[in-house]
Amino acid sequence: MIRRTLGQARAKLARIAGTSGFKMNDPRIVDRINDATEELMNEGDWPGVVDRYLFSSNTGDIILPSFLDRIMGVALNNIPYSMRSPWYEFVEYGPGPQGGCNWIDTVIDRDETPLQFAFPGTGGPYSLYTKCELDEDVDGITPTMLVQGFLYNSRREVRSFFGTGYITGEQLDLSTQFYGTAQFSEITGVVKPETNGYVELWATNGFPSQDVLLASYAPQETTPSYHAYFIPALKGEWLGRSVCPPCYQNFTNMQILVRGRRRFVPVENDNDILIISNLPALMSMIMAIQKREISDIEGYGQYKGAAVDILRKEAFSYRGKARNPAITFDPGASMGDMIYVR
């Protein structure tokens, strides 16, 4: 498997894009490459799409960075943990909602969140403010970031006046430091423009020493959303207790090794590394997309099948006989003499 940048792949892929090829500087070739990459990523856990990552936590919360889509496996303190779906806390035979610490050696999927750190549950009311590291003004005009959510001590959505009328949410200026006025109890969505630098979102209750960092948004993020997980055995309230599980005593942050799957992020610049860098596969997928655009579904299927087959053979060549297990065994449940299989 060879890693390639957009600049390295551009010339070869431009030849087959369009009816007679695109010029190398034609922006449509980048769109074709991104479309092909996004579609092929959904067809398998290819080399380059799946990798190992290291996290640390003492709260039980794991918020994946924007470039990761999901966790496929976790090892905590050198012990593999079971992965559970969002339904785990709601099914009839499950443990119920998990918020405190317990002995469950499992990782619970908590779906998506627009924040990188949890919104404070006590000490409110909290209003918001932004901090920008670089000048974000465009032609002398300060851009804004929209934050949506619910009012403090209310289930009503935050509404505010902006421009010529009322909007759902509050617009915060992207300046060196800008304070909003709405009091939030929960944040449900964030919409920001592309920026020059990182933008921090903070919550404050009027006491600076208690300000809470909620997120640090990257320049290219416009609708930030992060996949969240929870490990009950890592909830911070265990720390320092005599009844704490022995393997977790005296830890302020536990290292968590995960097998993670990357989220599709479009390439833009010639130095951006392609998530899928197999050129024959990308060529076939680009041709498949072009067939679909002229309603040639049969041709689309043939070229896409060829692209997937190329990636499958590359994965076999790269990994050899090492394969993902077809099934996993959980010793925590059984039916008679039959081992529980999930």
N, C-alpha and C positions, 0 to 999 in steps of 0.2 A: 504494500500500500504506500503510495507516494503522496505526500502533502503538497498541495499547490495553492498559490494565491490566485485571486481573480485576474491579476495582470498576466500571470503565466498561462492561464487557461483561455484568456479572451480571444487570442488570434485563432486558435483551432476551432473553438466553438462558434465564432462569428461566421466561419465558412458555411455552416449548414443551417444557420438561422435565417428565416424568411425564405422566399421563393428562390432568390439568387444570392443569398448571403448578405450579411450586414458589414458595413465598414467597422473597423476595430473600435472607433470612438463613438459608434452609434449607441445611445443609452438603452435602446431596446434589447441589446444583447444581455445586459445586466438583468433586465426583467425576465428574459427567457431562462437565464441560469438560476435565478431565484425561484421561479415557478417550478422548474424541473427539480431543484433541490428539495423544496417543500413537499412535493408529491412523493418523491422517492424516500424521504425520511419516514413517511407513514407506512412504507412497505416492509420495513424490517429494522432490526437493531444492528445496523451495519458498523464495522470498525470506523471509528471517528465520530459516530453518533452516540455510542455508549463508552463511558470511561469511569475511572475511579476518582473520588473527590473526598477531601477531609474537612469535617466541620467540628465545631466545639459548641457546647451548650451546658448550662446548669439550670435551665428553666424548663426543659422538656420540649421547647419549641424549636423547630427547624424550618426556616424560611429559605427556600431555594433562591439563588440569584437568578436574574432574568434570563440567563442563557441556558438554564436547566429546566427541563419539562417535568420530570418525575423521578422518584427514587425507585430503583428496581430491587435493591437489596441493601441491608444494613448490617454492619458488624460493630457492636458496642463492647468495649473492653475485651476485644478478641472473641466475642460471642455473637454468632448470627442471630438476628431478631426476625420475627415473623412480620410480614407486611399485611396490613388490614385496610380494607376499603372504607370510604366514608359511612357505609351502612353498618359498620361493626358496632357503633355505639347505639344503634337504633333497632337492631333485629331482636326478636323475642328471646333468643337464646344467648344474647351477648351480655357484656358486663354493664351496659348502660353508659351514659355520658361520663367521660373521664376528664377531670379537671385537676384533681389532687394527685398525690403520689401513691403508687401502689406497686405490687410485685409483678405486674403484667409485663412480660418480656416481649413487647410488641411495638410496632410503629403504626400510628393511626393517621390515615389520610384526612386532612382538614380542608381540602379544596383550595380555592384561590383567594388571595387577599391583595389589596393595593398597597399594603404597608410591609416594611421589612422588620419592624419591631412592633410588639403588641401595643395597642392603645391602652393607656392606664385605666384601670377599672375603679380606682379609688382616688380621693384627693381632689376631685373636680369642684366646680366646673372648669373645663379646659377650652381655651381658644387656641388658634393656630398661628404660626408665623413661619416665613420662609427665609432662608439664608443662601445667597449665591456667592460663589468664589470668584466669578468673572463678571465683567460688564455684559449684560444681556440686552441692552437697549438696541433697537433696530431703527435707524434713521431718526434718532432722538425720541422714540416711543418705547416705553417700558412694557414688555409683554407680561401676560398674566398666566396663572395656573389655576384651573378649576378644581375645587375639592368638594365632593358630595358626601353626604352622610346624614345622621340624625341629630336632632337637638338634644341638649342635656336635659335629663329628666322628662323626656317626651319621646313619643314614637312618631313624631312628625319630622318630615325631611327639612333640612336647612334650606331656607329661601332667602335671597338677598337681591338688592337692587343693583343692576349693572348696566351701564349704557343708557338705554331708553326704556328699560322695563325690568321686571323681576325674573330671576332665573332660579333653577334648582341647584343649590350649592353656593359656594362663596368663591369669588375670584381673588387670588392673592398675587400682588405684584412680585415679579422676579427681579428684585433689587438687592442691594447688599443685605438688608434685613427689613422685612415688612410684616407688620402685625395685623391680623384679621380681628374681627369683632364678634363673629358668631361663636356660640358655645356648643361644642360638639360632645356627643357621647359615643359616637361610632363613625368611622369613615368607610364608605362603601365604594368610592371610585375617585380616580384622579385623572385629569386630562391636562397635559402640558405640551407646549411646543418643543421642537428640537432646540437645544440650547448650546451655548459655547462651552459651558462647564457643568459640573454637578450642582444639583439643587437639593438643599436639605429642607425637610418638613419637620417642624417641631410642634409639640404641644406644651402649653404653659398654663399654670393656674395662678399666675401672678407672683410666684416665688421663684426667682431664677434658679436657685439651687435644686429645685424640683422639676425643672424643665426636662422633657422626655423627647429624645430623637425618635421620630417615627419612620423616616426613610431618607436615603440619599440617592436621588434619582440620577441615572446616567444621562449624558447629553442626548443620546439617540432615543431614549424612552419617551413615548408620547401618551400611551395608555398603560401605565405600569400595572403589572399583575404578577403575583408570585405564588408558586405552589407551596402550601403550608402542610407541615406534619407535626405530630405530637408524640413524644415518648414518655408515657406516664412514669416509668422508673427513673427518669431524670429530673422530675419536678424538684425545684430548688429547696422545698421545705424539708426534704430528707437531710440536707447538709447540716452537719454538726449534731445530729440526734444520735443518742445511744442505740436506738432501734433501727438506725439506717442499715440497709443491706451492706454487709462487710466490704464488698468490692467497690462500693461507691463512697466510702468514708474518706474524708480528708481531700476530696476533689472539689475544686471550685469550678472547673470546666472539664467536661468529659470529651475526649476525642471520639468522633463518630465517623467511621469509614463507610462510605456509601458507593454503591454502583449506580451511577446516575445516567439518565438519558437526556441528551441535549435538546433544547427547544430551538425551533427554526428562527434564525435571526438573519435577515437579508444582508448580503454583502453590498457594499457601496463603493469602496475604494480599491485600487489595484493591489494594495498590500493586505487586504482582508483575506484570511485563509478560508478556503471553501470547506464546508462541513463534509460534503461528498465531493471528493476530488478525482474520482475515476472518470476520465474524459470520455471513453467509449460509452459508459452508462449515461452520462449527461447528454451526449450527442443523441443517443437513441431516445431519451426522454424529451428532449427539445423537439425532435421530429414528431414524437407522439402528440405533444401539445399542439403542434401546428396542424396535425391531422384532425384533432378534435375541433379546432377552430373552424375548419371547413366542413364539419359534420361528417367526417369519415371515421365513424366509430370503430369499424373493423381495423383500419390502419392504425388508429390510436391504440387499440388493444395489442396489436402485434408489436409495435415499437416499444410500448411500455413493458410488455412481457420480456422483450429482449433486454431492456435496461435492468429490470429486476433480476433476470437470470445472470447478467454480467456481475452485478453486485453480490449475488448469492455465491457465485464461484470465487469472487475475490475474498469474501468472508471465509469460505472454506479453506482457501489457500493461506490466508493470514492466520487463522486460528488452528488449523490442522484438525485433529480428531477431538480437540477439546470443544465440547458443546454445552449449551444450557441444559440443565436437567429437565426432562419432560414432566416430571412431577416432583413435588417436595413433600416431605413427611413431617407432621407436627405431632410430637409425643404428648401434647396436652389433651387430646381427645381421641376416643376410639369407639367402635361399635362391636362389642363382643371381642373376638380375636382379630378383627380387621383393623389395621392401622388407618387412622384418619388421613385422608388424602385431600389436598386442596389444589 
